[in-house]
Structures are given as C-alpha cells and as structure tokens.
Amino acid sequence: MKIPEVIIKHLLKNKIKTQADLATFKRKVGKKYRILCPSNVDLLEIYHKLVGKKRIEPLKNIEKLLRTRPIRSLSGIVNVSVLTKPYPCPGKCIYCPSQKGIPKSYLKGEPAVQRAILTNFNPYLQVQTRLKSLEKTGHPIDKIELRIIGGTWSYYPKQYQTWFVKRCFKAANEYEKNEK
C-alpha cells in the first residue's frame, strides 16, 4: 500500500472531526513518514481517487474537513469571476488603475486577472478553469454566481457582449461532460 493511501485510511480510521485535529494528524503523518505535511488539496485528491476505485467508502464529513477556504461555498453558491478582454474605457478616473494589456481598473496580480491572462481572456476557458479549481479544493460547483468583470461593460460592442455571455454559460453547462 502506498503512503498516500495509508494516510487517508488512517485519517478515516481516526475519525478526525476538527481542523485542529486534522492539523495535528498531518504533522504526525509528516513526521512518521518523513514527508512534507500533506496539503488538504492533495489529501482530497487521493481521497477521491480511492473512492472512485471503490477502495474506501465515501464520507461527506471528510470532504468538508479537507475543503480549503470553506467560506467560499458556505452559502452553497460559489463565485466564478470572468474577465473581459482589454478594451478602451472612455473614463478618465484618477483613482482607476491602468496596466498595459489588462482591462482598466484591474491589476495583474489579482487571481481572476491571472486566470484571464493564462486563458488569453477566453471566457469559456476561464469558467472551466475556475470550476476545476473550485472542485479540486472541495467546493460544490452545482450553483454558481457568474461575475463578468473588466473595463466598462456598456462600451464593449454588443456582439462581443453577447458572445462573451454565451461562452460563459456554455462552459458552465458543459463542465461535467468535459472535465470529469
């Protein structure tokens, strides 16, 4: 049996219920097997693989325990922010940041901006990437709030607006078919 599988089986056997107990457990495991303290994302991925292979029984409380930043889906709805391509903004607001290649009022270091850059501002890929990331960190993705951000929406050409929104919805509706 491989170390990751042993870790998950110990986790289930010890019936860990709190974040504090989980942190203690991970430190002990790291020390015992002389490995870095396993991340919740790694443990969750191993757990899902073992459940998929029917090597262990699924337990909801384990998924909740390993979920990173649980506040993101506490209401049952996750936020998916999608950034439009850079487009000239007629505003001359002094407080509004402006960086080359980024829609006005956004900065390159923001997570949604980074996703947009990596996907070349493709709305379909941005939605798919975000859903995959949320799912990987243990969040339910059956209910999303889609936020379209970037620049001044009303100044984009109508054709771009329509295309952008359609691609976002298509990505959300096709996610299960493509990614699982």
Helices and strands as residue ranges (DSSP letters): H 3-13, H 19-33, H 40-52, H 60-66, G 70-73, E 78-83, H 111-118, H 123-136, E 144-149, G 153-155, H 158-179
